[in-house]
Amino acid sequence: MDQGLRYPTTEELLEQTGEAVMAALPFATSLLCHADEALAAIGGPAAQATLLARAEQIAVRGHTAESDDDLPIGKLGRDAKSYLSAALDVIDGTLEHRNLAVGRRRLARAAALCLAEYDRLTRFEAAATKRGRAA
């Protein structure tokens, strides 16, 4: 189902990237003070597991940007909420029922779904702005 969404051009992406960099400058001092910790988080196991889960959603399960765009707004976020709840069920369980490995996998899937929803909303908002109306 085409909702009039289009993907940004390379020039638009570069412009948006430049704007994002400029917006981030006020945080530079704080980031420098905590650079080691920030870099560890960005490249850490949680970020890697999340990106791997998102790659699996796309490559293995076929959940591409195009297919995500066909879903109702909020669907991916609600799915993420379900995965988060399922993760907490096995993390918060009693010691004999606790399964941290399964909990981490479910957390990564929930985070990956949040990334997909964020990207989808960004595309939707950009398309609405392009058409001259707010999302």
N, C-alpha and C positions, 0 to 999 in steps of 0.2 A: 504494500500500500504506500504510494508515494504521497508524502505530506509536504511536497515542495522543498524538501531539504536538499542542500547541496554541500559539498565538501569545499573547504577554503582552498584557494590557490596558494602556490608557494610564496608569492609576494605577500598575500594576506597573513600567512603563517609567520613569515619573517617580521612583519609589522607588529603582529600580536606578541611575538617573542620579545621584540625590543621594548614594547610597552610593559610587558611583565617584568623585564629586567629593571627598567626604570622604577617601577612600583616597588620593587624589592630592595632598592638601595637604602631606604631608612633602616632596614633590618641588618645591614652589613656589619655594623659594629658588634651587635649582639651575636651574630653568626660567627664572626671572627673569634669572639671570646669562647665560643662553644664549638669551634670548627671540628675538632676531633670527634666529639660526640655526635654532631650532626652528620658527618661523613660516615661514621659507623652505622647510624640509623638508616641512612639512604642506601647504603650498600649491605646492610645487615640481613640476617636470615628472614625477618618478617617482610621486608620489601622484596627480597628475592622470591619468597614463597608466593607473595601476592601477584607479582608480575608473571611468575610461572603459571599460577592458576588462571590468570587472564589469558595468557597465551594458549593454555589448554582449552579454555572456553571458545576461543576463536578457531584454532587449528583442528582440534579433535571434535568438538561439539558443534562447530559451524555457527557460533554466535558472533557474527560479524557486526560491524557498525550498521550495515544496511539492515540486517535482521533485527538488531536492537531498536532501530528507528521505527520499525513496524509495531512495536509494543506500546501499550498505553503508558503515558508518563507515570513514573513512580513504580512501575512493575519490577524493574531491576532492584530498586531500593527495598521494596517489600520482600523480594527474594533474599536479598542480603540480610534483612532483619530475621528471616526464618533461619538462615544458616548461622547467624550470630546466636540466636536462641538455642539452636541445636548444639552449638559449640559449648555454650555455657552449661547446658545439661550434663555434658560429659566432663567438663572441667570442675564444676561445682559438686559433682557427685561425691558420695562417701568414698573413702579411700579404696575400698574393694571394687567400686564401680567407676572410679575415675580413670579416664583414658586421655592423657595429655596429648599424645600423638594425633589422635582423631580430632581432638579439640583444636589443635593448631591447624590441621588441614581445613577444618570448617571455618576457622577464622580467616584463613587465606582466601578461601572461596568467597566469603562474605565481603572481604575487602576488595577482591577483584570485581565483584558485582557492583560495589560502590563506585569503583573507577569507571565501569561501563556506564552506569547511570549518570555520573558526572559528565562524561564525554558526550553522552546522548543529549543531556540538557544543554550543554554548551552548543552543540550543533543546532538544536531546536531554537535556542535563543538567537543564535546568529542568523538563522533563516528568517525568524520573525522580524528581527531588526532590519534585515535586508528588504523585507516586504513593507517596512515602514510602520510596523506596529509592535507593541511590547508583547513579550511572551506571556 
